[in-house]
Amino acid sequence: MDGRIALKVRIVPGLGTFIKWIWRPADRGEKDSVMTRSLTLLVAGAALAGPFTSAHPQGQKFALQPASPNVTITKDVEYGRSDTVALRMDVYRSAGSSGTGPTLIFFNHATGADRRWFFYDAWARAAASRGLVAVVFDLRFGSEASDFQALMAYLTSRGATVGVNKDAIAVYAGSGNVFTALPLVEDPKLTMVKAAVMYYGEAPITEFRRDLPVLYVRAGLDRPSVNEEIAKLATLAVAQNAPVTLVNHASGYHGFEMFNDDDATREVMEQTIAFVRRATSPEFQAAIRRGVPEATAAGHVQVRDFAKAVPIYADLVAARPDDARLRLSYGEALLGNTQYAEACGELEKLKGKGLGPRDLGLPAARACMLKGDADAPIGWLKTIPTRFLPPDVQNEAVFAPLKSREDFRALFPAR
């Protein structure tokens, strides 16, 4: 076959237009391949069915209603220009609020009146009525990065005039918008974004920030290919020890905010607003920043990139020499980086420091064995109570030279 691309279009009544883009080799037919990438895009209904309005579409109900109808909207604030094009935003705030508040930006491809589509207008009202400042802004296809940068420049320099707290900004993206938004907010240079919320979408991410709390929400009744990609990303985030929280709305459809009018949906949405408020707070942000170096080192160890972990741990140990748990992690990183003599020496310093006998004894025995000391491993293994010494340790390749020793065999009595 010539590898031509097939395009599927699925129109979902009442949700404007959902377009399902699936890239796949033509010869694979209906079977998804490893080349398949699902992007569900919320696009302006003008493309196929006339313009959106902020009016309530017939038969559709947004699951989370405003806590109060008293929401003030400042419309068409110019946040930037592109040549002769003015880029504008709408800012939603609780009526009567003063000062600035935690801010949730809704990242959605739409401009002009289309950005006020019912779905995002309802989301913004629900968030604003619960104490957030909600921003719905012009975002053009093909200019996402520059539009978003212009918005952030405005909000961080002049946002206070419309109630935005420049130190408490979070970003929401859903569906196909995640594909563009998540790589933008995961850029380590974009430190003005303090938290992110990603709903039922995926993106090409290889490295997660350790200083960006993310609430990743999965719709359990979504298409399998979408949820497979979300599972892969969540697994990667956990492996890298990034502050990502996965929420599974098991009975939720794609776009559950308007397709599942029930308490389970409302709980997820309330949890989202609470997450933004908490994750952007000064106390939470300070805790995240304090933990970044050690979290980063642990993430490197988890993905077996020991060479990156060792220097981070070395700096931490120099600053906290009496932290036995930290020194244990440093010793394990040295072991993983094949610095056996250094690992053996570092772990030796931790005797009598209150660490679990197996937690310390096993890596110390391995490090000293690989260093070339055949007696030290026996001593370390003897510190581990028999009931806590896994029988399969005796079959580890690293200890093969000891298998003929009586004192080694005695450590593993028949059970």
C-alpha positions as CSV (number, residue, x, y, z in Angstrom):
1,M,0.0,0.0,0.0
2,D,1.1,3.6,-0.5
3,G,0.6,4.5,3.2
4,R,-2.1,7.1,2.6
5,I,-3.8,8.6,5.6
6,A,-7.4,7.9,6.5
7,L,-9.5,10.5,8.3
8,K,-12.6,9.7,10.3
9,V,-15.1,12.4,11.2
10,R,-17.6,11.8,14.0
11,I,-20.3,14.4,14.7
12,V,-21.8,14.4,18.1
13,P,-25.0,16.3,18.3
14,G,-25.2,19.0,20.9
15,L,-21.5,19.3,21.6
16,G,-20.9,21.5,18.7
17,T,-18.6,19.4,16.5
18,F,-16.3,16.7,17.9
19,I,-13.9,15.7,15.2
20,K,-12.0,12.5,15.7
21,W,-8.7,12.6,13.8
22,I,-7.0,9.2,13.5
23,W,-3.8,8.9,11.6
24,R,-3.3,5.3,10.4
25,P,-1.7,3.4,7.5
26,A,-4.4,2.7,4.9
27,D,-3.5,-1.0,4.8
28,R,-4.4,-1.5,8.4
29,G,-8.1,-0.8,7.8
30,E,-10.0,-0.4,10.9
31,K,-7.3,-1.8,13.2
32,D,-5.5,0.9,15.2
33,S,-1.7,0.6,14.7
34,V,1.2,1.9,16.7
35,M,1.0,5.0,14.4
36,T,-2.5,5.7,15.6
37,R,-2.9,9.0,17.4
38,S,-6.3,10.1,18.7
39,L,-7.1,13.7,18.9
40,T,-10.6,14.8,19.7
41,L,-10.9,18.4,18.9
42,L,-13.6,20.9,20.1
43,V,-13.9,23.2,17.1
44,A,-16.2,26.0,16.2
45,G,-19.5,24.9,15.0
46,A,-19.3,27.5,12.2
47,A,-17.1,25.0,10.3
48,L,-20.0,22.7,9.8
49,A,-23.2,23.8,11.6
50,G,-23.2,27.5,12.2
51,P,-21.6,29.6,14.9
52,F,-21.7,28.7,18.6
53,T,-23.3,31.0,21.1
54,S,-23.1,31.1,24.8
55,A,-26.8,30.3,25.0
56,H,-27.8,27.1,26.6
57,P,-28.2,24.5,23.8
58,Q,-31.6,22.7,23.8
59,G,-31.5,19.4,25.7
60,Q,-28.0,19.9,27.1
61,K,-27.2,20.6,30.8
62,F,-23.9,21.4,32.3
63,A,-23.3,19.1,35.3
64,L,-21.8,21.7,37.6
65,Q,-24.0,24.7,38.0
66,P,-22.7,28.0,39.5
67,A,-22.7,28.1,43.2
68,S,-24.1,31.6,42.8
69,P,-25.5,33.4,39.8
70,N,-23.5,36.5,40.9
71,V,-20.7,36.3,38.4
72,T,-19.2,39.3,36.7
73,I,-17.7,38.9,33.2
74,T,-15.3,41.5,31.8
75,K,-15.5,40.9,28.1
76,D,-13.1,41.5,25.2
77,V,-10.1,42.5,27.2
78,E,-7.2,42.9,24.7
79,Y,-4.3,40.8,25.9
80,G,-2.2,41.1,22.8
81,R,-2.0,41.7,19.0
82,S,-0.8,39.8,16.0
83,D,-0.1,42.2,13.2
84,T,-3.5,43.9,12.9
85,V,-5.4,41.2,14.8
86,A,-6.5,42.0,18.4
87,L,-6.4,39.0,20.7
88,R,-9.0,39.2,23.4
89,M,-10.2,37.4,26.5
90,D,-13.1,37.3,28.8
91,V,-12.5,37.2,32.6
92,Y,-15.1,35.7,35.0
93,R,-15.1,36.7,38.7
94,S,-17.4,36.3,41.6
95,A,-19.4,39.5,41.8
96,G,-18.2,41.8,44.6
97,S,-14.8,40.1,44.8
98,S,-11.8,42.4,45.4
99,G,-8.1,41.9,45.0
100,T,-6.8,38.9,43.1
101,G,-7.5,35.2,43.2
102,P,-6.3,31.9,42.0
103,T,-6.8,31.8,38.2
104,L,-7.9,29.0,35.9
105,I,-7.2,29.6,32.2
106,F,-9.4,27.6,29.8
107,F,-7.2,26.5,26.8
108,N,-9.5,26.0,23.9
109,H,-9.1,26.6,20.2
110,A,-11.6,29.3,19.5
111,T,-11.7,33.1,18.8
112,G,-14.3,35.9,19.0
113,A,-17.8,34.9,19.9
114,D,-16.9,31.2,19.5
115,R,-14.8,31.2,22.6
116,R,-18.0,31.9,24.6
117,W,-19.5,28.5,23.5
118,F,-21.8,27.2,26.2
119,F,-19.4,24.5,27.4
120,Y,-16.6,26.9,28.4
121,D,-18.9,29.7,29.4
122,A,-20.5,27.2,31.8
123,W,-17.2,26.0,33.1
124,A,-15.9,29.5,33.7
125,R,-19.1,30.5,35.5
126,A,-18.9,27.4,37.7
127,A,-15.3,28.1,38.6
128,A,-15.8,31.8,39.2
129,S,-18.7,31.3,41.5
130,R,-16.5,29.0,43.6
131,G,-13.7,31.6,44.1
132,L,-11.5,31.2,41.1
133,V,-10.8,33.8,38.4
134,A,-11.6,32.2,35.1
135,V,-10.1,33.3,31.8
136,V,-11.4,32.3,28.4
137,F,-9.2,33.6,25.6
138,D,-8.7,33.8,21.9
139,L,-6.6,30.8,20.8
140,R,-5.9,30.4,17.0
141,F,-5.0,27.2,15.3
142,G,-1.4,27.3,14.3
143,S,-0.5,30.1,16.6
144,E,-1.1,28.4,20.0
145,A,2.3,29.0,21.4
146,S,2.6,32.6,20.5
147,D,-1.0,33.4,21.6
148,F,-0.5,31.6,24.9
149,Q,2.8,33.4,25.5
150,A,1.1,36.7,24.8
151,L,-1.6,35.9,27.3
152,M,0.8,34.9,30.0
153,A,2.8,38.1,29.4
154,Y,-0.3,40.1,29.9
155,L,-1.5,38.2,32.9
156,T,1.8,38.3,34.7
157,S,2.3,42.0,34.1
158,R,-1.2,43.5,34.1
159,G,-3.5,40.7,35.2
160,A,-4.1,42.2,38.6
161,T,-6.3,44.8,36.9
162,V,-8.8,42.1,36.2
163,G,-8.3,40.1,39.4
164,V,-5.7,37.6,38.2
165,N,-3.1,36.5,40.8
166,K,0.0,36.1,38.7
167,D,1.5,33.8,41.2
168,A,-1.5,31.4,41.2
169,I,-2.2,30.5,37.6
170,A,-3.4,27.1,36.4
171,V,-4.4,25.9,33.0
172,Y,-7.3,23.6,32.0
173,A,-7.4,21.7,28.7
174,G,-9.7,19.0,27.5
175,S,-9.9,16.5,24.7
176,G,-7.8,17.4,21.6
177,N,-6.7,20.7,23.3
178,V,-4.5,18.5,25.6
179,F,-2.3,17.6,22.6
180,T,-1.2,21.2,22.4
181,A,-1.6,22.5,25.9
182,L,0.2,19.8,27.9
183,P,3.6,20.2,26.0
184,L,3.3,23.9,26.5
185,V,2.8,23.8,30.3
186,E,5.3,21.1,30.8
187,D,8.0,23.3,29.3
188,P,10.3,23.8,32.3
189,K,10.8,27.5,31.3
190,L,7.1,28.2,31.8
191,T,7.3,28.6,35.6
192,M,4.5,31.2,35.7
193,V,2.1,28.3,35.3
194,K,1.8,26.8,38.7
195,A,-0.7,23.9,38.1
196,A,-2.5,22.2,35.2
197,V,-5.7,20.2,34.7
198,M,-5.9,17.8,31.7
199,Y,-9.2,16.2,30.9
200,Y,-9.6,13.1,28.6
201,G,-6.8,13.8,26.2
202,E,-3.2,12.9,25.4
203,A,0.0,14.5,24.2
204,P,3.6,13.7,23.0
205,I,5.4,14.2,26.4
206,T,8.7,12.6,27.2
207,E,9.7,14.6,30.3
208,F,7.4,15.9,33.0
209,R,8.2,18.9,35.2
210,R,8.7,18.0,38.9
211,D,7.5,21.5,39.9
212,L,4.1,21.4,38.1
213,P,1.2,19.7,39.9
214,V,-1.1,18.1,37.3
215,L,-4.6,16.7,37.8
216,Y,-5.0,14.2,34.9
217,V,-8.7,13.2,34.5
218,R,-9.6,10.1,32.6
219,A,-13.1,9.4,31.3
220,G,-13.6,5.7,31.9
221,L,-16.1,5.3,29.0
222,D,-13.9,7.1,26.5
223,R,-12.5,5.3,23.4
224,P,-10.0,2.6,24.3
225,S,-7.2,4.1,22.3
226,V,-7.5,7.4,24.1
227,N,-7.4,5.8,27.5
228,E,-4.5,3.6,26.5
229,E,-2.5,6.8,25.7
230,I,-3.5,8.4,29.0
231,A,-2.4,5.3,30.9
232,K,1.0,5.4,29.2
233,L,1.5,9.1,30.1
234,A,0.4,8.5,33.7
235,T,2.8,5.6,34.0
236,L,5.6,7.8,32.6
237,A,4.8,10.6,35.0
238,V,4.9,8.3,38.0
239,A,8.1,6.7,36.8
240,Q,9.7,10.1,36.6
241,N,8.3,11.0,40.1
242,A,6.4,14.0,38.8
243,P,3.5,15.4,40.9
244,V,0.7,14.1,38.7
245,T,-2.6,12.9,40.2
246,L,-4.7,10.6,38.1
247,V,-8.5,10.7,38.6
248,N,-10.6,8.1,36.9
249,H,-14.2,9.0,36.3
250,A,-15.2,5.4,35.7
251,S,-18.7,6.0,34.4
252,G,-17.8,9.2,32.5
253,Y,-18.1,9.7,28.8
254,H,-15.7,11.9,26.8
255,G,-17.1,15.4,27.6
256,F,-18.7,14.1,30.7
257,E,-19.3,17.7,32.0
258,M,-22.3,17.8,29.7
259,F,-23.0,14.1,28.9
260,N,-23.1,12.8,32.5
261,D,-25.4,15.0,34.6
262,D,-24.8,13.1,37.9
263,D,-23.1,13.4,41.3
264,A,-20.1,11.4,40.2
265,T,-19.3,14.0,37.5
266,R,-20.0,16.9,39.9
267,E,-17.5,15.3,42.4
268,V,-14.8,15.2,39.8
269,M,-15.4,18.8,38.8
270,E,-15.5,20.0,42.4
271,Q,-12.3,18.1,43.0
272,T,-10.8,19.9,40.0
273,I,-11.7,23.4,41.4
274,A,-10.4,22.4,44.8
275,F,-7.2,21.1,43.2
276,V,-6.6,24.5,41.5
277,R,-7.1,26.4,44.7
278,R,-4.9,24.1,46.7
279,A,-2.1,23.5,44.2
280,T,-1.6,27.2,43.4
281,S,-1.5,28.2,47.1
282,P,1.7,29.7,48.4
283,E,2.1,26.9,51.0
284,F,1.7,24.1,48.4
285,Q,4.0,25.8,45.9
286,A,6.7,26.2,48.6
287,A,6.4,22.5,49.5
288,I,6.7,21.5,45.8
289,R,9.8,23.8,45.3
290,R,11.5,22.4,48.4
291,G,11.0,18.9,47.2
292,V,12.0,19.3,43.6
293,P,15.7,18.3,43.8
294,E,15.2,15.1,45.8
295,A,12.1,14.2,43.8
296,T,14.0,14.7,40.6
297,A,16.9,12.5,41.8
298,A,14.4,9.8,42.8
299,G,12.8,10.0,39.4
300,H,16.1,9.6,37.7
301,V,16.7,6.5,39.8
302,Q,13.3,5.1,38.9
303,V,14.0,5.3,35.2
304,R,17.5,4.0,35.8
305,D,19.3,7.2,34.8
306,F,21.7,6.9,37.7
307,A,24.3,9.2,36.2
308,K,21.9,12.1,36.5
309,A,20.8,11.1,40.0
310,V,24.3,10.9,41.6
311,P,25.3,14.6,41.4
312,I,21.9,15.7,42.7
313,Y,22.1,13.4,45.7
314,A,25.7,14.4,46.3
315,D,24.7,18.1,46.6
316,L,21.7,17.1,48.9
317,V,23.9,15.0,51.2
318,A,26.4,17.8,51.5
319,A,23.6,20.0,52.7
320,R,21.9,17.4,54.9
321,P,24.7,15.0,56.1
322,D,22.7,13.6,59.0
323,D,19.8,12.5,56.9
324,A,20.1,8.7,56.9
325,R,17.3,8.1,54.4
326,L,18.8,10.6,52.0
327,R,22.3,8.9,52.3
328,L,20.7,5.5,51.6
329,S,19.2,6.9,48.4
330,Y,22.6,8.3,47.5
331,G,24.3,4.9,48.1
332,E,21.7,3.2,46.0
333,A,22.3,5.7,43.2
334,L,26.0,5.1,43.4
335,L,25.5,1.4,43.2
336,G,23.2,1.8,40.1
337,N,25.9,4.0,38.5
338,T,28.5,1.2,39.0
339,Q,30.5,3.3,41.5
340,Y,30.7,0.2,43.7
341,A,33.5,1.3,46.1
342,E,31.9,4.6,46.7
343,A,28.5,2.9,47.3
344,C,30.0,0.4,49.7
345,G,31.7,3.1,51.7
346,E,28.7,5.4,51.8
347,L,26.4,2.6,53.0
348,E,28.9,1.5,55.6
349,K,28.4,4.9,57.2
350,L,24.8,4.2,57.8
351,K,25.2,1.3,60.3
352,G,23.3,2.0,63.5
353,K,21.4,4.9,61.9
354,G,17.9,3.4,62.4
355,L,17.3,2.2,58.8
356,G,15.5,-1.1,58.1
357,P,17.9,-4.0,58.1
358,R,16.8,-5.2,54.7
359,D,16.6,-1.7,53.2
360,L,20.3,-1.1,54.1
361,G,21.7,-4.6,54.1
362,L,20.8,-5.7,50.6
363,P,22.2,-2.7,48.6
364,A,25.3,-2.7,50.9
365,A,25.9,-6.4,50.3
366,R,25.6,-6.0,46.6
367,A,27.8,-2.9,46.5
368,C,30.6,-4.4,48.5
369,M,30.4,-7.7,46.6
370,L,30.7,-5.8,43.3
371,K,33.6,-3.8,44.8
372,G,35.4,-7.2,45.1
373,D,35.1,-7.7,48.9
374,A,33.7,-11.3,49.4
375,D,33.5,-11.1,53.2
376,A,31.6,-7.8,53.7
377,P,28.4,-9.1,51.9
378,I,28.2,-12.0,54.4
379,G,28.3,-9.5,57.2
380,W,25.7,-7.3,55.7
381,L,23.3,-10.2,54.9
382,K,23.7,-11.4,58.5
383,T,22.2,-8.1,59.8
384,I,18.9,-9.0,58.1
385,P,16.6,-11.2,60.1
386,T,16.0,-14.5,58.3
387,R,12.2,-13.8,58.0
388,F,13.0,-10.6,56.1
389,L,15.8,-12.0,53.9
390,P,14.2,-13.1,50.5
391,P,15.2,-16.6,49.6
392,D,15.8,-15.7,46.0
393,V,18.7,-13.4,47.0
394,Q,20.9,-16.5,47.2
395,N,20.3,-17.0,43.4
396,E,21.3,-13.5,42.4
397,A,24.2,-13.4,39.9
398,V,26.1,-10.9,42.0
399,F,26.4,-13.5,44.8
400,A,27.3,-16.4,42.6
401,P,30.9,-16.5,43.9
402,L,29.6,-17.1,47.4
403,K,27.4,-20.0,46.8
404,S,30.0,-22.5,47.7
405,R,30.6,-20.9,51.1
406,E,29.0,-22.6,54.1
407,D,28.4,-19.3,55.9
408,F,26.5,-18.0,52.8
409,R,24.4,-21.1,52.5
410,A,23.6,-21.0,56.2
411,L,21.9,-17.6,55.7
412,F,19.2,-19.4,53.7
413,P,17.8,-22.4,55.7
414,A,15.2,-24.6,54.1
415,R,11.7,-23.2,54.8
